[in-house]
Amino acid sequence: MDKSVRQYIISPPALRDLQDIIDGLSGNRLEAGEQFLNQFEAWCQRLRRFPTIGKPYDGLSVGLRGVILDKYILFYRLNDEVVEIVRVVDGRRDLISLFNAN
């Protein structure tokens, strides 16, 4: 395997976030949920190749990075050879409280 390509994992909180987002979007129309998942997967693949592409969010948590996905922020960390998707949250949320609670 190419050492410049990392694996990615999705944390349990991020999986719950994704389920909530998909449930909300699919309530309006199924295609919206599918489109979001496709965009999410595309970002995960980009992060495998270019893991430092995201904006640093060290003010929320040391080592935290994020990329914008529609109105959401996909938060992740780099751990050894892995990109860990930490949370996927609405960018309008109180992010400081969210990360201080964890």
Biopython code that builds the backbone (N, CA, C, O; Angstrom):
import numpy as np
from Bio.PDB.StructureBuilder import StructureBuilder

atoms = [
    (1, "MET", "N", (0.828, -1.184, 0.000)),
    (1, "MET", "CA", (0.000, 0.000, 0.000)),
    (1, "MET", "C", (0.872, 1.247, 0.000)),
    (1, "MET", "O", (1.918, 1.277, 0.648)),
    (2, "ASP", "N", (0.451, 2.258, -0.712)),
    (2, "ASP", "CA", (1.143, 3.531, -0.769)),
    (2, "ASP", "C", (1.137, 4.158, 0.622)),
    (2, "ASP", "O", (0.067, 4.383, 1.187)),
    (3, "LYS", "N", (2.313, 4.444, 1.185)),
    (3, "LYS", "CA", (2.405, 4.970, 2.543)),
    (3, "LYS", "C", (1.838, 6.378, 2.658)),
    (3, "LYS", "O", (1.546, 6.835, 3.763)),
    (4, "SER", "N", (1.676, 7.078, 1.525)),
    (4, "SER", "CA", (1.109, 8.419, 1.591)),
    (4, "SER", "C", (-0.417, 8.375, 1.718)),
    (4, "SER", "O", (-1.044, 9.405, 1.967)),
    (5, "VAL", "N", (-1.012, 7.211, 1.552)),
    (5, "VAL", "CA", (-2.459, 7.065, 1.667)),
    (5, "VAL", "C", (-2.778, 6.437, 3.017)),
    (5, "VAL", "O", (-2.358, 5.316, 3.308)),
    (6, "ARG", "N", (-3.509, 7.153, 3.819)),
    (6, "ARG", "CA", (-3.883, 6.673, 5.145)),
    (6, "ARG", "C", (-5.228, 5.955, 5.078)),
    (6, "ARG", "O", (-6.012, 6.139, 4.147)),
    (7, "GLN", "N", (-5.459, 5.153, 6.070)),
    (7, "GLN", "CA", (-6.777, 4.568, 6.268)),
    (7, "GLN", "C", (-7.625, 5.596, 7.010)),
    (7, "GLN", "O", (-7.090, 6.552, 7.573)),
    (8, "TYR", "N", (-8.922, 5.410, 7.015)),
    (8, "TYR", "CA", (-9.740, 6.259, 7.868)),
    (8, "TYR", "C", (-10.697, 5.400, 8.670)),
    (8, "TYR", "O", (-11.134, 4.336, 8.233)),
    (9, "ILE", "N", (-11.007, 5.895, 9.853)),
    (9, "ILE", "CA", (-11.980, 5.234, 10.711)),
    (9, "ILE", "C", (-12.995, 6.290, 11.153)),
    (9, "ILE", "O", (-12.690, 7.481, 11.197)),
    (10, "ILE", "N", (-14.183, 5.839, 11.472)),
    (10, "ILE", "CA", (-15.248, 6.730, 11.909)),
    (10, "ILE", "C", (-15.572, 6.376, 13.357)),
    (10, "ILE", "O", (-15.948, 5.243, 13.659)),
    (11, "SER", "N", (-15.423, 7.351, 14.246)),
    (11, "SER", "CA", (-15.678, 7.115, 15.672)),
    (11, "SER", "C", (-17.169, 6.872, 15.910)),
    (11, "SER", "O", (-18.002, 7.282, 15.103)),
    (12, "PRO", "N", (-17.506, 6.204, 17.018)),
    (12, "PRO", "CA", (-18.929, 6.004, 17.352)),
    (12, "PRO", "C", (-19.729, 7.315, 17.420)),
    (12, "PRO", "O", (-20.851, 7.350, 16.915)),
    (13, "PRO", "N", (-19.198, 8.403, 18.025)),
    (13, "PRO", "CA", (-19.979, 9.652, 18.006)),
    (13, "PRO", "C", (-20.209, 10.180, 16.587)),
    (13, "PRO", "O", (-21.279, 10.712, 16.291)),
    (14, "ALA", "N", (-19.217, 10.036, 15.713)),
    (14, "ALA", "CA", (-19.384, 10.484, 14.330)),
    (14, "ALA", "C", (-20.415, 9.625, 13.602)),
    (14, "ALA", "O", (-21.183, 10.138, 12.788)),
    (15, "LEU", "N", (-20.437, 8.329, 13.888)),
    (15, "LEU", "CA", (-21.461, 7.464, 13.289)),
    (15, "LEU", "C", (-22.861, 7.894, 13.724)),
    (15, "LEU", "O", (-23.787, 7.914, 12.913)),
    (16, "ARG", "N", (-23.013, 8.238, 15.005)),
    (16, "ARG", "CA", (-24.311, 8.731, 15.490)),
    (16, "ARG", "C", (-24.673, 10.048, 14.809)),
    (16, "ARG", "O", (-25.822, 10.266, 14.426)),
    (17, "ASP", "N", (-23.670, 10.929, 14.662)),
    (17, "ASP", "CA", (-23.913, 12.199, 13.966)),
    (17, "ASP", "C", (-24.412, 11.944, 12.547)),
    (17, "ASP", "O", (-25.397, 12.537, 12.108)),
    (18, "LEU", "N", (-23.725, 11.059, 11.841)),
    (18, "LEU", "CA", (-24.108, 10.756, 10.459)),
    (18, "LEU", "C", (-25.518, 10.196, 10.387)),
    (18, "LEU", "O", (-26.292, 10.571, 9.506)),
    (19, "GLN", "N", (-25.857, 9.299, 11.308)),
    (19, "GLN", "CA", (-27.201, 8.719, 11.306)),
    (19, "GLN", "C", (-28.255, 9.799, 11.527)),
    (19, "GLN", "O", (-29.287, 9.811, 10.855)),
    (20, "ASP", "N", (-27.998, 10.699, 12.463)),
    (20, "ASP", "CA", (-28.941, 11.795, 12.723)),
    (20, "ASP", "C", (-29.087, 12.700, 11.500)),
    (20, "ASP", "O", (-30.196, 13.108, 11.155)),
    (21, "ILE", "N", (-27.969, 13.012, 10.847)),
    (21, "ILE", "CA", (-28.009, 13.866, 9.653)),
    (21, "ILE", "C", (-28.793, 13.184, 8.549)),
    (21, "ILE", "O", (-29.663, 13.800, 7.933)),
    (22, "ILE", "N", (-28.495, 11.920, 8.293)),
    (22, "ILE", "CA", (-29.179, 11.181, 7.221)),
    (22, "ILE", "C", (-30.665, 11.063, 7.520)),
    (22, "ILE", "O", (-31.493, 11.235, 6.625)),
    (23, "ASP", "N", (-31.012, 10.769, 8.778)),
    (23, "ASP", "CA", (-32.426, 10.681, 9.147)),
    (23, "ASP", "C", (-33.138, 12.003, 8.872)),
    (23, "ASP", "O", (-34.247, 12.017, 8.338)),
    (24, "GLY", "N", (-32.499, 13.105, 9.238)),
    (24, "GLY", "CA", (-33.091, 14.420, 9.019)),
    (24, "GLY", "C", (-33.235, 14.757, 7.544)),
    (24, "GLY", "O", (-34.273, 15.263, 7.117)),
    (25, "LEU", "N", (-32.211, 14.482, 6.776)),
    (25, "LEU", "CA", (-32.258, 14.783, 5.342)),
    (25, "LEU", "C", (-33.223, 13.867, 4.601)),
    (25, "LEU", "O", (-33.945, 14.308, 3.706)),
    (26, "SER", "N", (-33.233, 12.608, 4.974)),
    (26, "SER", "CA", (-34.081, 11.645, 4.278)),
    (26, "SER", "C", (-35.554, 11.864, 4.588)),
    (26, "SER", "O", (-36.429, 11.434, 3.837)),
    (27, "GLY", "N", (-35.819, 12.543, 5.714)),
    (27, "GLY", "CA", (-37.201, 12.876, 6.031)),
    (27, "GLY", "C", (-37.805, 13.792, 4.979)),
    (27, "GLY", "O", (-39.010, 13.761, 4.730)),
    (28, "ASN", "N", (-36.962, 14.604, 4.368)),
    (28, "ASN", "CA", (-37.417, 15.500, 3.306)),
    (28, "ASN", "C", (-37.455, 14.786, 1.967)),
    (28, "ASN", "O", (-38.456, 14.828, 1.251)),
    (29, "ARG", "N", (-36.342, 14.126, 1.640)),
    (29, "ARG", "CA", (-36.287, 13.334, 0.412)),
    (29, "ARG", "C", (-35.075, 12.414, 0.478)),
    (29, "ARG", "O", (-33.987, 12.829, 0.879)),
    (30, "LEU", "N", (-35.273, 11.183, 0.086)),
    (30, "LEU", "CA", (-34.249, 10.148, 0.195)),
    (30, "LEU", "C", (-32.965, 10.533, -0.539)),
    (30, "LEU", "O", (-31.865, 10.240, -0.069)),
    (31, "GLU", "N", (-33.105, 11.180, -1.676)),
    (31, "GLU", "CA", (-31.923, 11.543, -2.474)),
    (31, "GLU", "C", (-30.991, 12.470, -1.707)),
    (31, "GLU", "O", (-29.775, 12.419, -1.895)),
    (32, "ALA", "N", (-31.547, 13.318, -0.846)),
    (32, "ALA", "CA", (-30.711, 14.250, -0.086)),
    (32, "ALA", "C", (-29.783, 13.489, 0.861)),
    (32, "ALA", "O", (-28.614, 13.846, 1.001)),
    (33, "GLY", "N", (-30.294, 12.452, 1.506)),
    (33, "GLY", "CA", (-29.465, 11.638, 2.388)),
    (33, "GLY", "C", (-28.374, 10.910, 1.628)),
    (33, "GLY", "O", (-27.227, 10.850, 2.069)),
    (34, "GLU", "N", (-28.743, 10.356, 0.477)),
    (34, "GLU", "CA", (-27.756, 9.657, -0.355)),
    (34, "GLU", "C", (-26.690, 10.614, -0.864)),
    (34, "GLU", "O", (-25.508, 10.269, -0.894)),
    (35, "GLN", "N", (-27.099, 11.813, -1.265)),
    (35, "GLN", "CA", (-26.145, 12.804, -1.766)),
    (35, "GLN", "C", (-25.169, 13.201, -0.662)),
    (35, "GLN", "O", (-23.971, 13.331, -0.911)),
    (36, "PHE", "N", (-25.674, 13.394, 0.554)),
    (36, "PHE", "CA", (-24.795, 13.754, 1.667)),
    (36, "PHE", "C", (-23.781, 12.648, 1.927)),
    (36, "PHE", "O", (-22.596, 12.923, 2.112)),
    (37, "LEU", "N", (-24.238, 11.399, 1.941)),
    (37, "LEU", "CA", (-23.316, 10.275, 2.164)),
    (37, "LEU", "C", (-22.249, 10.207, 1.078)),
    (37, "LEU", "O", (-21.090, 9.912, 1.368)),
    (38, "ASN", "N", (-22.624, 10.474, -0.161)),
    (38, "ASN", "CA", (-21.647, 10.481, -1.258)),
    (38, "ASN", "C", (-20.612, 11.585, -1.056)),
    (38, "ASN", "O", (-19.423, 11.375, -1.292)),
    (39, "GLN", "N", (-21.067, 12.763, -0.620)),
    (39, "GLN", "CA", (-20.139, 13.866, -0.358)),
    (39, "GLN", "C", (-19.230, 13.534, 0.825)),
    (39, "GLN", "O", (-18.035, 13.828, 0.797)),
    (40, "PHE", "N", (-19.796, 12.927, 1.852)),
    (40, "PHE", "CA", (-19.011, 12.527, 3.015)),
    (40, "PHE", "C", (-17.920, 11.534, 2.603)),
    (40, "PHE", "O", (-16.761, 11.686, 2.991)),
    (41, "GLU", "N", (-18.287, 10.534, 1.829)),
    (41, "GLU", "CA", (-17.315, 9.530, 1.380)),
    (41, "GLU", "C", (-16.228, 10.169, 0.521)),
    (41, "GLU", "O", (-15.056, 9.810, 0.635)),
    (42, "ALA", "N", (-16.608, 11.109, -0.335)),
    (42, "ALA", "CA", (-15.617, 11.794, -1.180)),
    (42, "ALA", "C", (-14.614, 12.555, -0.313)),
    (42, "ALA", "O", (-13.417, 12.546, -0.602)),
    (43, "TRP", "N", (-15.093, 13.216, 0.749)),
    (43, "TRP", "CA", (-14.175, 13.922, 1.643)),
    (43, "TRP", "C", (-13.266, 12.951, 2.374)),
    (43, "TRP", "O", (-12.073, 13.214, 2.532)),
    (44, "CYS", "N", (-13.816, 11.837, 2.821)),
    (44, "CYS", "CA", (-12.985, 10.841, 3.510)),
    (44, "CYS", "C", (-11.865, 10.355, 2.598)),
    (44, "CYS", "O", (-10.733, 10.175, 3.049)),
    (45, "GLN", "N", (-12.166, 10.143, 1.334)),
    (45, "GLN", "CA", (-11.135, 9.711, 0.386)),
    (45, "GLN", "C", (-10.088, 10.799, 0.166)),
    (45, "GLN", "O", (-8.901, 10.493, 0.057)),
    (46, "ARG", "N", (-10.507, 12.066, 0.097)),
    (46, "ARG", "CA", (-9.545, 13.168, -0.027)),
    (46, "ARG", "C", (-8.621, 13.217, 1.189)),
    (46, "ARG", "O", (-7.410, 13.400, 1.062)),
    (47, "LEU", "N", (-9.222, 13.047, 2.375)),
    (47, "LEU", "CA", (-8.433, 13.117, 3.601)),
    (47, "LEU", "C", (-7.415, 11.986, 3.695)),
    (47, "LEU", "O", (-6.363, 12.146, 4.314)),
    (48, "ARG", "N", (-7.717, 10.859, 3.093)),
    (48, "ARG", "CA", (-6.750, 9.754, 3.074)),
    (48, "ARG", "C", (-5.480, 10.174, 2.344)),
    (48, "ARG", "O", (-4.380, 9.818, 2.765)),
    (49, "ARG", "N", (-5.618, 10.916, 1.271)),
    (49, "ARG", "CA", (-4.474, 11.324, 0.459)),
    (49, "ARG", "C", (-3.854, 12.639, 0.921)),
    (49, "ARG", "O", (-2.641, 12.829, 0.832)),
    (50, "PHE", "N", (-4.688, 13.536, 1.411)),
    (50, "PHE", "CA", (-4.226, 14.870, 1.809)),
    (50, "PHE", "C", (-4.723, 15.170, 3.230)),
    (50, "PHE", "O", (-5.596, 16.019, 3.411)),
    (51, "PRO", "N", (-4.186, 14.492, 4.218)),
    (51, "PRO", "CA", (-4.735, 14.581, 5.567)),
    (51, "PRO", "C", (-4.603, 15.945, 6.247)),
    (51, "PRO", "O", (-5.306, 16.213, 7.221)),
    (52, "THR", "N", (-3.729, 16.794, 5.759)),
    (52, "THR", "CA", (-3.579, 18.107, 6.399)),
    (52, "THR", "C", (-4.373, 19.193, 5.679)),
    (52, "THR", "O", (-4.187, 20.378, 5.955)),
    (53, "ILE", "N", (-5.253, 18.804, 4.761)),
    (53, "ILE", "CA", (-6.030, 19.772, 3.983)),
    (53, "ILE", "C", (-7.003, 20.567, 4.852)),
    (53, "ILE", "O", (-7.343, 21.703, 4.522)),
    (54, "GLY", "N", (-7.449, 19.978, 5.953)),
    (54, "GLY", "CA", (-8.445, 20.635, 6.802)),
    (54, "GLY", "C", (-7.867, 21.755, 7.649)),
    (54, "GLY", "O", (-6.672, 21.799, 7.938)),
    (55, "LYS", "N", (-8.753, 22.652, 8.033)),
    (55, "LYS", "CA", (-8.392, 23.776, 8.899)),
    (55, "LYS", "C", (-8.123, 23.266, 10.316)),
    (55, "LYS", "O", (-8.890, 22.452, 10.830)),
    (56, "PRO", "N", (-7.051, 23.730, 10.953)),
    (56, "PRO", "CA", (-6.812, 23.354, 12.347)),
    (56, "PRO", "C", (-7.859, 23.994, 13.273)),
    (56, "PRO", "O", (-8.209, 25.164, 13.127)),
    (57, "TYR", "N", (-8.337, 23.202, 14.214)),
    (57, "TYR", "CA", (-9.277, 23.680, 15.233)),
    (57, "TYR", "C", (-8.682, 23.426, 16.615)),
    (57, "TYR", "O", (-9.367, 22.930, 17.510)),
    (58, "ASP", "N", (-7.412, 23.765, 16.784)),
    (58, "ASP", "CA", (-6.727, 23.543, 18.060)),
    (58, "ASP", "C", (-7.387, 24.304, 19.207)),
    (58, "ASP", "O", (-7.253, 23.904, 20.364)),
    (59, "GLY", "N", (-8.093, 25.388, 18.909)),
    (59, "GLY", "CA", (-8.792, 26.135, 19.943)),
    (59, "GLY", "C", (-9.930, 25.338, 20.571)),
    (59, "GLY", "O", (-10.336, 25.610, 21.700)),
    (60, "LEU", "N", (-10.440, 24.356, 19.839)),
    (60, "LEU", "CA", (-11.488, 23.478, 20.367)),
    (60, "LEU", "C", (-10.887, 22.265, 21.055)),
    (60, "LEU", "O", (-11.336, 21.852, 22.124)),
    (61, "SER", "N", (-9.858, 21.700, 20.422)),
    (61, "SER", "CA", (-9.195, 20.514, 20.956)),
    (61, "SER", "C", (-7.876, 20.348, 20.206)),
    (61, "SER", "O", (-7.846, 20.426, 18.977)),
    (62, "VAL", "N", (-6.807, 20.125, 20.927)),
    (62, "VAL", "CA", (-5.477, 20.020, 20.311)),
    (62, "VAL", "C", (-5.458, 18.885, 19.297)),
    (62, "VAL", "O", (-5.879, 17.766, 19.589)),
    (63, "GLY", "N", (-4.965, 19.188, 18.107)),
    (63, "GLY", "CA", (-4.847, 18.188, 17.047)),
    (63, "GLY", "C", (-6.097, 18.025, 16.204)),
    (63, "GLY", "O", (-6.104, 17.235, 15.260)),
    (64, "LEU", "N", (-7.155, 18.755, 16.526)),
    (64, "LEU", "CA", (-8.412, 18.644, 15.785)),
    (64, "LEU", "C", (-8.336, 19.446, 14.501)),
    (64, "LEU", "O", (-7.830, 20.568, 14.488)),
    (65, "ARG", "N", (-8.840, 18.867, 13.422)),
    (65, "ARG", "CA", (-8.900, 19.537, 12.124)),
    (65, "ARG", "C", (-10.314, 19.380, 11.600)),
    (65, "ARG", "O", (-11.063, 18.523, 12.069)),
    (66, "GLY", "N", (-10.685, 20.208, 10.621)),
    (66, "GLY", "CA", (-12.028, 20.094, 10.074)),
    (66, "GLY", "C", (-12.127, 20.599, 8.650)),
    (66, "GLY", "O", (-11.348, 21.445, 8.210)),
    (67, "VAL", "N", (-13.106, 20.057, 7.943)),
    (67, "VAL", "CA", (-13.433, 20.508, 6.592)),
    (67, "VAL", "C", (-14.940, 20.746, 6.537)),
    (67, "VAL", "O", (-15.715, 20.099, 7.243)),
    (68, "ILE", "N", (-15.333, 21.683, 5.686)),
    (68, "ILE", "CA", (-16.747, 22.031, 5.533)),
    (68, "ILE", "C", (-17.399, 21.061, 4.555)),
    (68, "ILE", "O", (-16.873, 20.775, 3.479)),
    (69, "LEU", "N", (-18.545, 20.576, 4.961)),
    (69, "LEU", "CA", (-19.342, 19.664, 4.141)),
    (69, "LEU", "C", (-20.774, 20.176, 4.197)),
    (69, "LEU", "O", (-21.523, 19.863, 5.123)),
    (70, "ASP", "N", (-21.147, 20.973, 3.188)),
    (70, "ASP", "CA", (-22.443, 21.625, 3.158)),
    (70, "ASP", "C", (-22.530, 22.549, 4.369)),
    (70, "ASP", "O", (-21.678, 23.427, 4.511)),
    (71, "LYS", "N", (-23.513, 22.394, 5.242)),
    (71, "LYS", "CA", (-23.598, 23.254, 6.435)),
    (71, "LYS", "C", (-22.971, 22.587, 7.660)),
    (71, "LYS", "O", (-23.105, 23.076, 8.782)),
    (72, "TYR", "N", (-22.299, 21.486, 7.436)),
    (72, "TYR", "CA", (-21.694, 20.707, 8.515)),
    (72, "TYR", "C", (-20.179, 20.849, 8.496)),
    (72, "TYR", "O", (-19.587, 21.254, 7.495)),
    (73, "ILE", "N", (-19.568, 20.507, 9.623)),
    (73, "ILE", "CA", (-18.111, 20.438, 9.702)),
    (73, "ILE", "C", (-17.745, 18.998, 10.027)),
    (73, "ILE", "O", (-18.229, 18.424, 11.003)),
    (74, "LEU", "N", (-16.897, 18.434, 9.208)),
    (74, "LEU", "CA", (-16.374, 17.085, 9.427)),
    (74, "LEU", "C", (-15.074, 17.265, 10.217)),
    (74, "LEU", "O", (-14.059, 17.700, 9.673)),
    (75, "PHE", "N", (-15.123, 16.924, 11.500)),
    (75, "PHE", "CA", (-13.955, 17.056, 12.367)),
    (75, "PHE", "C", (-13.179, 15.748, 12.378)),
    (75, "PHE", "O", (-13.765, 14.665, 12.415)),
    (76, "TYR", "N", (-11.859, 15.859, 12.345)),
    (76, "TYR", "CA", (-11.020, 14.662, 12.337)),
    (76, "TYR", "C", (-9.692, 14.924, 13.027)),
    (76, "TYR", "O", (-9.302, 16.065, 13.273)),
    (77, "ARG", "N", (-9.014, 13.829, 13.327)),
    (77, "ARG", "CA", (-7.665, 13.858, 13.902)),
    (77, "ARG", "C", (-6.770, 12.925, 13.093)),
    (77, "ARG", "O", (-7.238, 11.972, 12.470)),
    (78, "LEU", "N", (-5.495, 13.218, 13.118)),
    (78, "LEU", "CA", (-4.505, 12.344, 12.498)),
    (78, "LEU", "C", (-3.839, 11.533, 13.593)),
    (78, "LEU", "O", (-3.240, 12.092, 14.512)),
    (79, "ASN", "N", (-3.942, 10.232, 13.497)),
    (79, "ASN", "CA", (-3.336, 9.319, 14.478)),
    (79, "ASN", "C", (-2.473, 8.322, 13.723)),
    (79, "ASN", "O", (-2.995, 7.459, 13.017)),
    (80, "ASP", "N", (-1.158, 8.432, 13.864)),
    (80, "ASP", "CA", (-0.228, 7.543, 13.167)),
    (80, "ASP", "C", (-0.556, 7.525, 11.681)),
    (80, "ASP", "O", (-0.401, 8.540, 11.002)),
    (81, "GLU", "N", (-1.002, 6.397, 11.176)),
    (81, "GLU", "CA", (-1.318, 6.264, 9.751)),
    (81, "GLU", "C", (-2.822, 6.291, 9.494)),
    (81, "GLU", "O", (-3.288, 5.836, 8.450)),
    (82, "VAL", "N", (-3.582, 6.830, 10.456)),
    (82, "VAL", "CA", (-5.043, 6.785, 10.364)),
    (82, "VAL", "C", (-5.632, 8.187, 10.473)),
    (82, "VAL", "O", (-5.175, 9.009, 11.267)),
    (83, "VAL", "N", (-6.643, 8.443, 9.669)),
    (83, "VAL", "CA", (-7.464, 9.633, 9.816)),
    (83, "VAL", "C", (-8.700, 9.186, 10.587)),
    (83, "VAL", "O", (-9.468, 8.353, 10.107)),
    (84, "GLU", "N", (-8.890, 9.736, 11.775)),
    (84, "GLU", "CA", (-10.053, 9.381, 12.584)),
    (84, "GLU", "C", (-11.104, 10.479, 12.460)),
    (84, "GLU", "O", (-10.877, 11.619, 12.866)),
    (85, "ILE", "N", (-12.253, 10.125, 11.897)),
    (85, "ILE", "CA", (-13.372, 11.051, 11.814)),
    (85, "ILE", "C", (-13.989, 11.099, 13.213)),
    (85, "ILE", "O", (-14.512, 10.097, 13.700)),
    (86, "VAL", "N", (-13.924, 12.260, 13.852)),
    (86, "VAL", "CA", (-14.312, 12.400, 15.248)),
    (86, "VAL", "C", (-15.789, 12.772, 15.392)),
    (86, "VAL", "O", (-16.517, 12.149, 16.164)),
    (87, "ARG", "N", (-16.224, 13.780, 14.653)),
    (87, "ARG", "CA", (-17.616, 14.243, 14.702)),
    (87, "ARG", "C", (-17.978, 14.829, 13.345)),
    (87, "ARG", "O", (-17.105, 15.235, 12.577)),
    (88, "VAL", "N", (-19.270, 14.868, 13.060)),
    (88, "VAL", "CA", (-19.807, 15.556, 11.889)),
    (88, "VAL", "C", (-20.983, 16.360, 12.419)),
    (88, "VAL", "O", (-22.043, 15.803, 12.704)),
    (89, "VAL", "N", (-20.796, 17.673, 12.551)),
    (89, "VAL", "CA", (-21.806, 18.487, 13.227)),
    (89, "VAL", "C", (-22.163, 19.735, 12.431)),
    (89, "VAL", "O", (-21.381, 20.228, 11.618)),
    (90, "ASP", "N", (-23.352, 20.221, 12.690)),
    (90, "ASP", "CA", (-23.822, 21.459, 12.085)),
    (90, "ASP", "C", (-22.883, 22.582, 12.528)),
    (90, "ASP", "O", (-22.631, 22.755, 13.720)),
    (91, "GLY", "N", (-22.378, 23.327, 11.576)),
    (91, "GLY", "CA", (-21.438, 24.400, 11.871)),
    (91, "GLY", "C", (-22.028, 25.520, 12.697)),
    (91, "GLY", "O", (-21.290, 26.369, 13.198)),
    (92, "ARG", "N", (-23.359, 25.543, 12.855)),
    (92, "ARG", "CA", (-24.007, 26.584, 13.647)),
    (92, "ARG", "C", (-24.099, 26.212, 15.128)),
    (92, "ARG", "O", (-24.533, 27.022, 15.947)),
    (93, "ARG", "N", (-23.696, 25.004, 15.464)),
    (93, "ARG", "CA", (-23.732, 24.574, 16.871)),
    (93, "ARG", "C", (-22.691, 25.318, 17.693)),
    (93, "ARG", "O", (-21.759, 25.911, 17.150)),
    (94, "ASP", "N", (-22.860, 25.280, 18.995)),
    (94, "ASP", "CA", (-21.878, 25.830, 19.915)),
    (94, "ASP", "C", (-20.739, 24.801, 20.001)),
    (94, "ASP", "O", (-20.783, 23.868, 20.803)),
    (95, "LEU", "N", (-19.747, 24.992, 19.176)),
    (95, "LEU", "CA", (-18.664, 24.015, 19.061)),
    (95, "LEU", "C", (-17.808, 23.949, 20.324)),
    (95, "LEU", "O", (-17.314, 22.881, 20.685)),
    (96, "ILE", "N", (-17.633, 25.073, 20.987)),
    (96, "ILE", "CA", (-16.831, 25.074, 22.217)),
    (96, "ILE", "C", (-17.480, 24.181, 23.269)),
    (96, "ILE", "O", (-16.805, 23.362, 23.893)),
    (97, "SER", "N", (-18.788, 24.337, 23.467)),
    (97, "SER", "CA", (-19.487, 23.494, 24.437)),
    (97, "SER", "C", (-19.462, 22.028, 24.015)),
    (97, "SER", "O", (-19.305, 21.141, 24.855)),
    (98, "LEU", "N", (-19.615, 21.775, 22.730)),
    (98, "LEU", "CA", (-19.602, 20.393, 22.234)),
    (98, "LEU", "C", (-18.296, 19.704, 22.569)),
    (98, "LEU", "O", (-18.308, 18.575, 23.061)),
    (99, "PHE", "N", (-17.169, 20.354, 22.316)),
    (99, "PHE", "CA", (-15.887, 19.712, 22.539)),
    (99, "PHE", "C", (-15.431, 19.784, 23.998)),
    (99, "PHE", "O", (-14.617, 18.964, 24.424)),
    (100, "ASN", "N", (-15.932, 20.732, 24.758)),
    (100, "ASN", "CA", (-15.631, 20.771, 26.187)),
    (100, "ASN", "C", (-16.390, 19.682, 26.928)),
    (100, "ASN", "O", (-15.956, 19.236, 27.990)),
    (101, "ALA", "N", (-17.525, 19.250, 26.377)),
    (101, "ALA", "CA", (-18.322, 18.198, 27.010)),
    (101, "ALA", "C", (-17.685, 16.832, 26.811)),
    (101, "ALA", "O", (-17.988, 15.899, 27.555)),
    (102, "ASN", "N", (-16.808, 16.698, 25.822)),
    (102, "ASN", "CA", (-16.200, 15.380, 25.515)),
    (102, "ASN", "C", (-14.930, 15.176, 26.284)),
    (102, "ASN", "O", (-14.290, 14.133, 26.152)),
]
sb = StructureBuilder()
sb.init_structure("model")
sb.init_model(0)
sb.init_chain("A")
sb.init_seg("    ")
for serial, (resi, resn, name, xyz) in enumerate(atoms, 1):
    if name == "N":
        sb.init_residue(resn, " ", resi, " ")
    sb.init_atom(name, np.array(xyz, "f"), 0.0, 1.0, " ", f" {name:<3s}", serial, name[0])
structure = sb.get_structure()
